[in-house]
Amino acid sequence: MKAMILAAGLGTRLRPLTDNLPKPLLPLEGRPLIEYTLLLLRKYGITDVIINLHYQGEKIMQALGDGSRWGMKIRYSEEPRILGTAGGIKKVEPLLFGESFLVINSDILVEIHLDRLIELHQREKAAATLVLREDPEVDRWGAVGVDPHNRIRQFLGKPDWTGEPLSKRMFAGIHVMDPRVLAYIPGQGFSTIVDVYIEMIRKGERLVGQTVKDYWVDIGTPERYRHAQEDLKQRRVATPIFNED
């Protein structure tokens, strides 16, 4: 299975930390944030990776190279204009088409059993399988509506739903997609995966959620960045990095 790491964001909420450094390269215990994601993928046998780039993308390429130091193959997709969470995926369609692939945000620190996620995706024969979390601020993150059978029925209250009561979850920025998702993404320009998923639900496509309780933090603000640093320092998060020491 291939993976795509979404790394084209501007990191504006982290300024001034990101004035001269893209968010994926922010140091955590002496290593760039994105390295934790690479080693998580490698742990589960995913070594063919595509990374999209925009803001200071050349620094990411210089830092990671071709991935050979981790026994991985890294390719890059440069976006002169940001294409969004769906548009960036569509741009590399020729590299992804043919089998299911994993997409993960570059600005999260997470411990998760990716093998269980992939197994669920295959067992459910889903168009997409998303990692979800319970969160007291779920509406601030953007609620995902899940039925009692773990079928995703809504994003941000869309589309309308009159069936069984839905539980609210937040999307953790990790998902496995069947290639048929690509057909729903507009061919050019900016587009978001949330809009794509809403349209897929309208068309009756099967989207499944896996709710997890594993460690997860979004490195989106200076406060959460400091929180992640402390958690790594105290080894409150299980990460493949510790097996590299």
Backbone torsions as a table, in degrees:
resi	resn	phi	psi	omega
1	MET	NA	139.2	175.3
2	LYS	-92.2	162.6	177.2
3	ALA	-134.5	149.1	171.7
4	MET	-120.9	129.9	175.9
5	ILE	-103.3	122.5	-179.9
6	LEU	-84.8	112.9	-171.9
7	ALA	-135.9	26.8	-174.2
8	ALA	-96.4	1.8	-175.1
9	GLY	-67.9	163.0	-177.3
10	LEU	-87.7	-20.6	-179.6
11	GLY	64.0	34.2	-173.8
12	THR	-64.4	-33.0	-177.8
13	ARG	-71.0	-13.3	-179.2
14	LEU	-99.6	3.1	177.9
15	ARG	-65.1	142.8	12.2
16	PRO	-87.2	2.5	-178.0
17	LEU	-59.7	-30.4	-176.7
18	THR	-103.1	14.3	177.8
19	ASP	-62.1	-39.2	-176.0
20	ASN	-123.5	13.9	-178.4
21	LEU	-149.7	130.2	176.9
22	PRO	-69.1	149.2	-175.2
23	LYS	-53.4	-40.5	-179.5
24	PRO	-61.5	-16.3	-179.5
25	LEU	-100.7	3.7	176.6
26	LEU	-57.8	132.9	-175.3
27	PRO	-76.7	137.0	173.5
28	LEU	-130.3	110.7	-177.2
29	GLU	52.8	42.9	173.4
30	GLY	84.0	3.6	179.7
31	ARG	-130.6	150.4	178.0
32	PRO	-68.6	145.6	-179.3
33	LEU	-49.6	-44.2	-174.4
34	ILE	-65.7	-21.9	178.7
35	GLU	-65.5	-33.3	177.5
36	TYR	-63.3	-37.0	177.9
37	THR	-69.0	-42.7	179.0
38	LEU	-59.6	-43.9	-178.4
39	LEU	-72.5	-28.8	173.1
40	LEU	-64.0	-45.2	178.0
41	LEU	-61.5	-45.6	-178.9
42	ARG	-61.9	-36.6	179.0
43	LYS	-55.2	-33.4	-177.8
44	TYR	-104.2	22.1	172.2
45	GLY	78.7	13.6	178.3
46	ILE	-96.9	106.8	-173.6
47	THR	-120.5	-4.8	178.2
48	ASP	-103.3	108.4	-168.6
49	VAL	-127.3	140.0	173.5
50	ILE	-116.4	134.9	179.1
51	ILE	-123.9	124.9	175.4
52	ASN	-89.4	149.2	-170.9
53	LEU	-135.0	147.9	170.0
54	HIS	-147.5	-76.9	-175.5
55	TYR	-71.6	116.4	179.8
56	GLN	50.6	39.3	-177.3
57	GLY	-61.8	-30.7	-179.3
58	GLU	-62.5	-29.5	178.4
59	LYS	-69.2	-34.8	177.1
60	ILE	-67.2	-43.8	178.3
61	MET	-61.3	-42.2	179.7
62	GLN	-65.1	-37.0	-177.0
63	ALA	-74.0	-36.6	-173.1
64	LEU	-101.0	-26.5	-179.2
65	GLY	61.7	-144.1	-177.7
66	ASP	-89.4	2.7	177.8
67	GLY	86.5	-1.8	-173.5
68	SER	-64.0	-25.8	-179.3
69	ARG	-65.3	-21.7	176.9
70	TRP	-105.0	7.8	-176.6
71	GLY	71.4	31.4	-177.6
72	MET	-124.0	166.0	174.7
73	LYS	-116.4	117.0	-179.6
74	ILE	-113.3	129.9	172.4
75	ARG	-120.3	155.5	-174.1
76	TYR	-122.2	147.7	175.2
77	SER	-125.2	107.3	-177.5
78	GLU	-86.1	134.8	-179.2
79	GLU	-118.2	100.4	176.2
80	PRO	-56.7	-35.3	170.2
81	ARG	-119.7	136.0	-179.0
82	ILE	-60.6	133.3	-175.6
83	LEU	-103.4	-7.0	179.0
84	GLY	88.5	173.6	-173.9
85	THR	-70.7	-18.3	174.0
86	ALA	-102.5	-41.9	-179.5
87	GLY	-60.1	-36.4	178.1
88	GLY	-65.3	-35.4	177.2
89	ILE	-69.9	-43.5	-179.8
90	LYS	-59.7	-36.4	-177.5
91	LYS	-60.3	-31.1	-177.9
92	VAL	-105.3	23.3	-179.4
93	GLU	-49.6	-43.3	-179.7
94	PRO	-60.3	-25.6	-179.9
95	LEU	-84.2	-16.7	-174.3
96	LEU	-108.6	-23.2	-171.5
97	PHE	-63.8	141.4	174.0
98	GLY	123.0	-32.1	179.1
99	GLU	-153.4	165.6	179.1
100	SER	-60.6	149.7	-180.0
101	PHE	-140.7	160.1	-179.0
102	LEU	-106.3	140.8	175.9
103	VAL	-123.4	134.8	-178.3
104	ILE	-141.3	139.3	176.4
105	ASN	-69.7	148.8	-178.0
106	SER	-86.3	-8.8	-172.8
107	ASP	-108.1	29.6	177.0
108	ILE	-124.0	148.5	170.9
109	LEU	-113.3	122.1	-168.2
110	VAL	-147.6	148.1	165.8
111	GLU	-117.9	125.9	-175.2
112	ILE	-157.2	148.6	176.8
113	HIS	-87.5	91.3	-178.2
114	LEU	-64.4	-27.4	179.0
115	ASP	-63.9	-37.2	178.5
116	ARG	-69.1	-37.1	176.9
117	LEU	-62.6	-47.2	-178.7
118	ILE	-65.9	-40.7	178.3
119	GLU	-61.0	-43.5	178.4
120	LEU	-62.3	-43.8	179.7
121	HIS	-58.1	-45.0	-178.4
122	GLN	-70.0	-41.0	-178.5
123	ARG	-65.8	-38.7	-178.3
124	GLU	-82.1	-9.3	-175.9
125	LYS	50.4	45.9	-174.7
126	ALA	-83.7	153.5	170.4
127	ALA	-71.1	-36.2	176.1
128	ALA	-153.2	144.2	177.3
129	THR	-125.3	121.9	-171.9
130	LEU	-112.1	140.5	172.6
131	VAL	-80.7	126.4	-177.9
132	LEU	-123.1	159.4	179.0
133	ARG	-137.9	149.9	167.0
134	GLU	-81.1	140.9	-178.5
135	ASP	-155.1	133.8	180.0
136	PRO	-63.0	-21.0	179.1
137	GLU	-108.2	36.3	-174.3
138	VAL	-57.1	-36.5	-178.8
139	ASP	-69.0	-30.5	177.5
140	ARG	-68.5	-37.5	179.1
141	TRP	-72.9	-30.3	-174.5
142	GLY	111.9	101.6	-169.6
143	ALA	-73.6	139.4	171.2
144	VAL	-106.9	127.8	-179.0
145	GLY	-93.3	122.3	-175.3
146	VAL	-121.3	133.8	179.3
147	ASP	-83.4	174.8	-176.9
148	PRO	-63.3	-11.8	179.4
149	HIS	-103.1	15.9	178.4
150	ASN	67.5	19.2	174.2
151	ARG	-88.0	130.2	179.6
152	ILE	-80.5	125.7	-176.4
153	ARG	-113.9	-19.6	-176.3
154	GLN	-148.7	151.8	165.0
155	PHE	-128.0	126.2	178.1
156	LEU	53.8	35.5	178.4
157	GLY	79.1	7.1	-179.7
158	LYS	-121.6	147.3	-10.5
159	PRO	-75.2	-179.6	177.9
160	ASP	-59.9	146.6	-178.2
161	TRP	-140.3	129.3	-178.9
162	THR	-122.4	12.4	-178.5
163	GLY	-88.4	-145.1	-178.5
164	GLU	-60.7	153.4	177.8
165	PRO	-57.6	143.0	-177.3
166	LEU	-104.3	145.0	172.0
167	SER	-93.9	143.6	179.0
168	LYS	-90.6	130.8	176.2
169	ARG	-133.2	162.7	172.2
170	MET	-107.8	144.9	178.6
171	PHE	-80.6	129.7	-173.6
172	ALA	-92.1	3.7	177.0
173	GLY	81.1	22.5	177.6
174	ILE	-135.1	127.9	179.6
175	HIS	-153.9	151.6	173.4
176	VAL	-108.4	131.8	-176.2
177	MET	-120.0	139.6	166.6
178	ASP	-78.3	149.7	-179.8
179	PRO	-56.0	-23.3	-177.7
180	ARG	-66.7	-16.2	174.4
181	VAL	-60.1	-35.1	-175.8
182	LEU	-59.6	-30.9	-178.7
183	ALA	-68.2	-20.6	-179.0
184	TYR	-89.6	-10.1	-178.1
185	ILE	-88.1	129.3	178.4
186	PRO	-53.9	149.6	-172.9
187	GLY	-69.7	-28.2	-176.8
188	GLN	-142.6	156.8	173.6
189	GLY	83.3	-173.6	-174.5
190	PHE	-76.9	136.3	173.3
191	SER	-157.3	151.0	-178.9
192	THR	-109.1	149.8	-178.6
193	ILE	-69.7	-27.2	177.2
194	VAL	-62.5	-46.0	177.9
195	ASP	-61.6	-38.7	178.5
196	VAL	-64.4	-45.5	-179.7
197	TYR	-64.6	-37.5	177.4
198	ILE	-60.6	-44.2	178.7
199	GLU	-64.6	-38.1	179.3
200	MET	-65.7	-39.4	176.7
201	ILE	-62.3	-43.1	178.0
202	ARG	-57.8	-35.1	-177.7
203	LYS	-86.7	3.2	175.7
204	GLY	86.2	11.2	178.2
205	GLU	-69.1	151.7	-175.8
206	ARG	-91.0	109.9	174.4
207	LEU	-112.8	130.7	-174.2
208	VAL	-119.8	145.1	176.7
209	GLY	-113.2	139.5	172.2
210	GLN	-114.2	108.3	-179.9
211	THR	-84.2	124.4	-176.3
212	VAL	-122.2	160.2	177.4
213	LYS	-120.1	14.7	179.5
214	ASP	-68.4	165.4	178.0
215	TYR	-60.3	137.5	178.2
216	TRP	-158.0	132.3	172.4
217	VAL	-144.3	136.2	176.3
218	ASP	-91.2	119.2	-178.5
219	ILE	-84.3	67.7	-174.1
220	GLY	-108.2	-13.3	-179.8
221	THR	-137.5	159.3	177.3
222	PRO	-56.3	-36.0	-179.7
223	GLU	-64.5	-45.2	-179.6
224	ARG	-72.1	-29.1	174.7
225	TYR	-63.2	-46.2	177.3
226	ARG	-63.7	-37.5	178.6
227	HIS	-61.4	-45.5	178.9
228	ALA	-63.7	-40.2	178.2
229	GLN	-59.8	-44.1	-179.3
230	GLU	-67.5	-39.3	179.4
231	ASP	-63.9	-39.3	177.3
232	LEU	-68.4	-42.7	180.0
233	LYS	-59.0	-40.3	-179.2
234	GLN	-89.4	2.0	-179.6
235	ARG	54.9	46.2	175.5
236	ARG	-86.2	-5.7	179.0
237	VAL	-123.8	132.1	177.5
238	ALA	-82.8	117.6	-178.7
239	THR	-135.3	145.9	177.5
240	PRO	-58.7	-18.4	178.4
241	ILE	-55.8	-38.8	-176.2
242	PHE	-66.2	-22.0	176.2
243	ASN	-81.8	-9.0	179.3
244	GLU	-87.9	-18.9	-175.9
245	ASP	-67.4	NA	NA
